[in-house]
């Protein structure tokens, strides 16, 4: 049987949850985690926007570009 080695983050989370794991605490933790992820995604989006020299006009063009392959009933 293969054993799984937990990384330091996983170990910390297990220790954290070992203490008082009620539903309200879980809800609060989920909110904190989601806010953290939203912040990271926003930072990465801003970084890419600057790195790729994007503009509102370029974004509109991308959003309005039709990239789907036309339907072909013979492609199965």
C-alpha positions as CSV (number, residue, x, y, z in Angstrom):
1,X,0.0,0.0,0.0
2,X,1.4,3.4,-1.0
3,X,1.4,6.1,1.6
4,X,0.5,9.7,0.9
5,X,2.8,12.4,2.1
6,X,1.1,15.6,3.0
7,X,2.6,18.9,2.3
8,X,3.0,21.6,5.0
9,X,-0.2,23.4,3.9
10,X,-2.2,20.2,4.1
11,X,-0.8,19.4,7.5
12,X,-1.5,22.9,8.8
13,X,-5.1,22.7,7.5
14,X,-5.7,19.3,9.2
15,X,-4.4,20.7,12.5
16,X,-6.5,23.8,12.1
17,X,-9.7,21.8,11.4
18,X,-8.9,19.4,14.3
19,X,-9.9,22.3,16.6
20,X,-13.6,23.2,16.6
21,X,-14.8,22.4,13.2
22,X,-18.4,23.7,13.4
23,X,-20.4,24.7,10.3
24,X,-20.2,28.5,11.0
25,X,-16.4,28.3,11.1
26,X,-16.4,26.3,7.8
27,X,-18.6,29.0,6.2
28,X,-16.3,31.8,7.3
29,X,-13.3,29.9,6.1
30,X,-14.8,29.3,2.7
31,X,-15.6,33.1,2.4
32,X,-12.0,34.0,3.3
33,X,-10.6,31.4,0.9
34,X,-12.8,32.6,-2.0
35,X,-11.8,36.2,-1.4
36,X,-8.2,35.1,-1.5
37,X,-8.7,33.3,-4.8
38,X,-10.7,36.2,-6.3
39,X,-7.8,38.6,-5.3
40,X,-5.2,36.3,-6.9
41,X,-7.2,36.0,-10.1
42,X,-7.8,39.7,-10.3
43,X,-4.0,40.4,-9.8
44,X,-3.1,37.9,-12.5
45,X,-5.7,39.5,-14.9
46,X,-4.3,42.9,-14.2
47,X,-0.7,41.6,-14.8
48,X,-1.6,40.0,-18.1
49,X,-3.6,43.1,-19.2
50,X,-0.4,45.2,-18.7
51,X,2.0,42.6,-20.1
52,X,-0.1,42.0,-23.2
53,X,-0.7,45.8,-23.6
54,X,-4.4,45.2,-23.7
55,X,-7.1,47.9,-24.2
56,X,-10.9,48.0,-24.0
57,X,-11.1,48.0,-27.8
58,X,-9.0,44.9,-28.0
59,X,-11.1,43.1,-25.4
60,X,-14.3,44.1,-27.3
61,X,-12.8,42.7,-30.5
62,X,-12.0,39.4,-28.7
63,X,-15.4,39.1,-27.2
64,X,-17.1,39.7,-30.5
65,X,-14.9,37.3,-32.5
66,X,-16.7,34.2,-33.8
67,X,-14.3,31.3,-33.3
68,X,-16.6,28.3,-33.4
69,X,-16.1,25.8,-36.2
70,X,-19.2,25.6,-38.5
71,X,-21.4,22.6,-38.0
72,X,-20.7,19.7,-40.4
73,X,-23.2,16.8,-40.1
74,X,-20.6,14.5,-41.7
75,X,-18.0,15.0,-38.9
76,X,-18.8,12.4,-36.3
